[in-house]
Amino acid sequence: MLTLPPSVRVYVAAEPTDLRKSFDGLSALVAQCFGADPLCGHLFVFRNRRGDQIRILFWDRTGYMLVAKKLACGRFHLAREVPQGATHVEVESAELSLMLEGLDLSTATRRKRWRPKRAETEKTPSENGTPCLSGASWIHGAPDDRAARTARQATRRH
């Protein structure tokens, strides 16, 4: 299992990627499609069209690191549905570990867990204008449902 610090985010590309690209090509995709700084230290995951290969790109303070895996049989599956129009989705490191094992988590259910509220300094890039994806769990390109969640909580209290 991968053990990553909580400050490291894992982003998986929604669309298949040409994995003949190497460090520079994938870092350009991170900047274009993800809208992120490839030097921010987060993990950026790319799958091929068949779904049997995966590449993980990240910056480790001295240079790019590229991790590759090809399944002998089977496919890599995302643990959740990708919203229409989203370019990528954020997953937890545990989900990435299971995905790298080739497990299909689409039928698994996730129990509700307590999560601390986001601090004002932890905003999504669209909220604070930073190129690095350092916000809390969110899906790029999908509408933010915090307002709806707050409204539901307010009606429960009354």
Helices and strands as residue ranges (DSSP letters): E 10-13, H 23-29, I 30-34, E 43-47, E 53-59, E 64-70, E 88-91, H 93-100, H 125-128, H 146-157
